[in-house]
Amino acid sequence: MANNVLWIGFTDANGSLDKPSLEALTAARTIADGTGGTLTAGLVGGSADGASTQVGGAAATQVLAVTGDALTAARYATDVAAC
């Protein structure tokens, strides 16, 4: 049985990953290596341009991204205005 690891990260307003997300990605890569499995990375946010490059450094077997305006980081003022 294969030990596949799925890591999901949320991008910031610039489409990149923050430091804690990168640390979690490194841990996921270590787990995949230690179990002989593969790493699949998922990205969620308004954009994944910068994050896809960052994830490429972790040698993920597969990178999946879900992006769009509806997934951008919430802004308190706009959230209040929508109520």
Contacts in CASP RR format, 6 or more apart in sequence:
PFRMAT RR
TARGET T0000
AUTHOR 0000-0000-0000
METHOD contacts of the structure
MODEL  1
MANNVLWIGFTDANGSLDKPSLEALTAARTIADGTGGTLTAGLVGGSADG
ASTQVGGAAATQVLAVTGDALTAARYATDVAAC
2 36 0 8 1.000
2 37 0 8 1.000
2 38 0 8 1.000
3 32 0 8 1.000
3 35 0 8 1.000
3 36 0 8 1.000
3 37 0 8 1.000
4 32 0 8 1.000
4 37 0 8 1.000
4 38 0 8 1.000
4 39 0 8 1.000
4 40 0 8 1.000
5 28 0 8 1.000
5 31 0 8 1.000
5 32 0 8 1.000
5 35 0 8 1.000
5 37 0 8 1.000
5 38 0 8 1.000
5 39 0 8 1.000
5 40 0 8 1.000
6 40 0 8 1.000
6 42 0 8 1.000
7 24 0 8 1.000
7 25 0 8 1.000
7 28 0 8 1.000
7 39 0 8 1.000
7 40 0 8 1.000
7 41 0 8 1.000
7 42 0 8 1.000
7 60 0 8 1.000
8 41 0 8 1.000
8 42 0 8 1.000
8 43 0 8 1.000
8 44 0 8 1.000
9 17 0 8 1.000
9 21 0 8 1.000
9 24 0 8 1.000
9 25 0 8 1.000
9 41 0 8 1.000
9 42 0 8 1.000
9 43 0 8 1.000
9 44 0 8 1.000
9 51 0 8 1.000
10 21 0 8 1.000
10 43 0 8 1.000
10 44 0 8 1.000
10 45 0 8 1.000
11 17 0 8 1.000
11 43 0 8 1.000
11 44 0 8 1.000
11 45 0 8 1.000
11 46 0 8 1.000
11 47 0 8 1.000
11 48 0 8 1.000
11 50 0 8 1.000
11 51 0 8 1.000
11 67 0 8 1.000
12 18 0 8 1.000
12 73 0 8 1.000
13 72 0 8 1.000
13 73 0 8 1.000
14 47 0 8 1.000
14 50 0 8 1.000
15 45 0 8 1.000
15 46 0 8 1.000
15 47 0 8 1.000
15 48 0 8 1.000
15 49 0 8 1.000
15 50 0 8 1.000
15 51 0 8 1.000
16 50 0 8 1.000
16 51 0 8 1.000
16 54 0 8 1.000
17 25 0 8 1.000
17 50 0 8 1.000
17 51 0 8 1.000
17 54 0 8 1.000
17 55 0 8 1.000
22 54 0 8 1.000
25 41 0 8 1.000
25 54 0 8 1.000
25 55 0 8 1.000
25 58 0 8 1.000
26 58 0 8 1.000
28 39 0 8 1.000
28 41 0 8 1.000
28 58 0 8 1.000
29 39 0 8 1.000
29 58 0 8 1.000
29 59 0 8 1.000
29 60 0 8 1.000
32 38 0 8 1.000
32 39 0 8 1.000
38 61 0 8 1.000
38 62 0 8 1.000
39 58 0 8 1.000
39 59 0 8 1.000
39 60 0 8 1.000
39 61 0 8 1.000
40 60 0 8 1.000
40 61 0 8 1.000
40 62 0 8 1.000
40 63 0 8 1.000
40 64 0 8 1.000
41 55 0 8 1.000
41 56 0 8 1.000
41 58 0 8 1.000
41 60 0 8 1.000
41 62 0 8 1.000
41 63 0 8 1.000
41 64 0 8 1.000
42 55 0 8 1.000
42 63 0 8 1.000
42 64 0 8 1.000
42 65 0 8 1.000
42 66 0 8 1.000
43 51 0 8 1.000
43 52 0 8 1.000
43 55 0 8 1.000
43 63 0 8 1.000
43 64 0 8 1.000
43 65 0 8 1.000
43 66 0 8 1.000
43 67 0 8 1.000
44 65 0 8 1.000
44 66 0 8 1.000
44 67 0 8 1.000
44 71 0 8 1.000
45 66 0 8 1.000
45 67 0 8 1.000
45 68 0 8 1.000
45 71 0 8 1.000
45 72 0 8 1.000
45 73 0 8 1.000
46 67 0 8 1.000
46 68 0 8 1.000
46 69 0 8 1.000
46 71 0 8 1.000
46 72 0 8 1.000
46 73 0 8 1.000
47 67 0 8 1.000
47 68 0 8 1.000
48 65 0 8 1.000
48 67 0 8 1.000
51 65 0 8 1.000
52 63 0 8 1.000
52 65 0 8 1.000
55 63 0 8 1.000
56 63 0 8 1.000
END
